[in-house]
Amino acid sequence: MPETDINVVGAGVAGLALARLLPADRRVHLYESAWDARAVPTVFGLWPPAMRALDTLGLAAPVRALGRHLDSARFHDRSGTVLAGLEDRDVWLVSRTDLVELLRGGLPANVIVHRERVDDPDALPGALVVGADGVHSTVRRARWGRAGAPRRLGATAVRGVVDDPRRRTRSRSTGGRTRCSG
Ligand SMILES: Cc1cc2nc3c(=O)[nH]c(=O)nc-3n(C[C@H](O)[C@H](O)[C@H](O)COP(=O)(O)OP(=O)(O)OC[C@H]3O[C@@H](n4cnc5c(N)ncnc54)[C@H](O)[C@@H]3O)c2cc1C
């Protein structure tokens, strides 16, 4: 592998977006341990900075076509007091599966996909290793050991899937200092 090659470990939303953005004159090796696994099709909320990034990638229009615009949202505490709200911003809800498939589609010719797990990032040749391998990152652990390990914050996220995520729906979130449900 030439010294100018770049390794990106992990092909989630971050690794895929980065691989699409790296200079075309660099060979990009994209490693993914679960390439054949489909992402769980829960709704992924894309906020304005994410939409701007997708615009740079030329993917904002297909995301809008596949997703649903979030017309308005309110976050309440348990007593019903509004903590935060938004109206008519460039916020879109899209299936995580659709988003990952869009990001995977038409990868530039300089990106080579390796359907394999990286266990030792230091063994990868090339100029650079980027850890885009998620919350339990092997790359981060190799570089920073336990200092980079995730910490429990005492919060639990529960996800649910409905048949048609594009159906007009209302959802509700309630939050407290340590708990949130919705
Ligand atoms: C319940 C829940 C809901 C969320 N909702 C939203 C939302 O609505 N909007 C939003 O913006 N964010 C949301 N997030 C956060 C969002 O999911 C993460 O920020 C995002 O997925 C991080 O992307 P990533 O590419 O960094 O990591 P990941 O999506 O975790 O991808 C990492 C990839 O690396 C691969 N991998 C891991 N280890 C290795 C290895 N050693 N070798 C090769 N491959 C490896 C994994 O298979 C995976 O595909 C939510 C998170 C949760 C838990």
Ligand as a Chemical Component Dictionary entry (heavy atoms), coordinates in Angstrom:
data_LIG
# 
_chem_comp.id                   LIG 
_chem_comp.type                 NON-POLYMER 
_chem_comp.pdbx_formal_charge   0 
_chem_comp.three_letter_code    LIG 
# 
loop_
_chem_comp_atom.comp_id 
_chem_comp_atom.atom_id 
_chem_comp_atom.alt_atom_id 
_chem_comp_atom.type_symbol 
_chem_comp_atom.charge 
_chem_comp_atom.model_Cartn_x 
_chem_comp_atom.model_Cartn_y 
_chem_comp_atom.model_Cartn_z 
_chem_comp_atom.pdbx_ordinal 
LIG C1  C1  C 0 -30.875 5.188  19.914 1  
LIG C2  C2  C 0 -30.011 6.160  19.124 2  
LIG C3  C3  C 0 -30.639 7.110  18.330 3  
LIG C4  C4  C 0 -29.867 8.032  17.634 4  
LIG N1  N1  N 0 -30.508 8.958  16.857 5  
LIG C5  C5  C 0 -29.789 9.852  16.178 6  
LIG C6  C6  C 0 -30.448 10.818 15.347 7  
LIG O1  O1  O 0 -31.671 10.835 15.257 8  
LIG N2  N2  N 0 -29.675 11.718 14.675 9  
LIG C7  C7  C 0 -28.327 11.723 14.783 10 
LIG O2  O2  O 0 -27.662 12.560 14.154 11 
LIG N3  N3  N 0 -27.663 10.802 15.547 12 
LIG C8  C8  C 0 -28.382 9.885  16.234 13 
LIG N4  N4  N 0 -27.736 8.975  17.023 14 
LIG C9  C9  C 0 -26.280 9.011  17.083 15 
LIG C10 C10 C 0 -25.739 8.368  15.811 16 
LIG O3  O3  O 0 -26.293 7.069  15.690 17 
LIG C11 C11 C 0 -24.227 8.275  15.917 18 
LIG O4  O4  O 0 -23.707 9.549  16.181 19 
LIG C12 C12 C 0 -23.665 7.783  14.598 20 
LIG O5  O5  O 0 -24.198 6.521  14.251 21 
LIG C13 C13 C 0 -22.171 7.675  14.723 22 
LIG O6  O6  O 0 -21.719 7.292  13.454 23 
LIG P1  P1  P 0 -20.306 6.639  13.276 24 
LIG O7  O7  O 0 -20.144 6.367  11.802 25 
LIG O8  O8  O 0 -19.287 7.452  13.987 26 
LIG O9  O9  O 0 -20.385 5.262  14.097 27 
LIG P2  P2  P 0 -21.280 3.990  13.848 28 
LIG O10 O10 O 0 -22.583 4.335  13.221 29 
LIG O11 O11 O 0 -21.305 3.251  15.132 30 
LIG O12 O12 O 0 -20.460 3.143  12.779 31 
LIG C14 C14 C 0 -19.259 2.507  13.117 32 
LIG C15 C15 C 0 -19.022 1.403  12.091 33 
LIG O13 O13 O 0 -17.739 0.838  12.314 34 
LIG C16 C16 C 0 -17.818 -0.578 12.190 35 
LIG N5  N5  N 0 -16.732 -1.125 13.000 36 
LIG C17 C17 C 0 -16.635 -1.094 14.359 37 
LIG N6  N6  N 0 -15.467 -1.627 14.747 38 
LIG C18 C18 C 0 -14.811 -1.995 13.620 39 
LIG C19 C19 C 0 -13.538 -2.578 13.386 40 
LIG N7  N7  N 0 -12.692 -2.877 14.387 41 
LIG N8  N8  N 0 -13.159 -2.845 12.101 42 
LIG C20 C20 C 0 -13.995 -2.523 11.068 43 
LIG N9  N9  N 0 -15.219 -1.957 11.243 44 
LIG C21 C21 C 0 -15.620 -1.674 12.494 45 
LIG C22 C22 C 0 -19.202 -0.921 12.700 46 
LIG O14 O14 O 0 -19.666 -2.160 12.158 47 
LIG C23 C23 C 0 -20.029 0.259  12.193 48 
LIG O15 O15 O 0 -20.596 0.026  10.913 49 
LIG C24 C24 C 0 -28.465 8.023  17.725 50 
LIG C25 C25 C 0 -27.841 7.044  18.498 51 
LIG C26 C26 C 0 -28.607 6.125  19.194 52 
LIG C27 C27 C 0 -27.922 5.087  20.019 53 
# 
loop_
_chem_comp_bond.comp_id 
_chem_comp_bond.atom_id_1 
_chem_comp_bond.atom_id_2 
_chem_comp_bond.value_order 
_chem_comp_bond.pdbx_ordinal 
LIG C1  C2  SING 1  
LIG C2  C3  SING 2  
LIG C2  C26 DOUB 3  
LIG C3  C4  DOUB 4  
LIG C4  N1  SING 5  
LIG C4  C24 SING 6  
LIG N1  C5  DOUB 7  
LIG C5  C6  SING 8  
LIG C5  C8  SING 9  
LIG C6  O1  DOUB 10 
LIG C6  N2  SING 11 
LIG N2  C7  SING 12 
LIG C7  O2  DOUB 13 
LIG C7  N3  SING 14 
LIG N3  C8  DOUB 15 
LIG C8  N4  SING 16 
LIG N4  C9  SING 17 
LIG N4  C24 SING 18 
LIG C9  C10 SING 19 
LIG C10 O3  SING 20 
LIG C10 C11 SING 21 
LIG C11 O4  SING 22 
LIG C11 C12 SING 23 
LIG C12 O5  SING 24 
LIG C12 C13 SING 25 
LIG C13 O6  SING 26 
LIG O6  P1  SING 27 
LIG P1  O7  DOUB 28 
LIG P1  O8  SING 29 
LIG P1  O9  SING 30 
LIG O9  P2  SING 31 
LIG P2  O10 DOUB 32 
LIG P2  O11 SING 33 
LIG P2  O12 SING 34 
LIG O12 C14 SING 35 
LIG C14 C15 SING 36 
LIG C15 O13 SING 37 
LIG C15 C23 SING 38 
LIG O13 C16 SING 39 
LIG C16 N5  SING 40 
LIG C16 C22 SING 41 
LIG N5  C17 SING 42 
LIG N5  C21 SING 43 
LIG C17 N6  DOUB 44 
LIG N6  C18 SING 45 
LIG C18 C19 SING 46 
LIG C18 C21 DOUB 47 
LIG C19 N7  SING 48 
LIG C19 N8  DOUB 49 
LIG N8  C20 SING 50 
LIG C20 N9  DOUB 51 
LIG N9  C21 SING 52 
LIG C22 O14 SING 53 
LIG C22 C23 SING 54 
LIG C23 O15 SING 55 
LIG C24 C25 DOUB 56 
LIG C25 C26 SING 57 
LIG C26 C27 SING 58 
# 
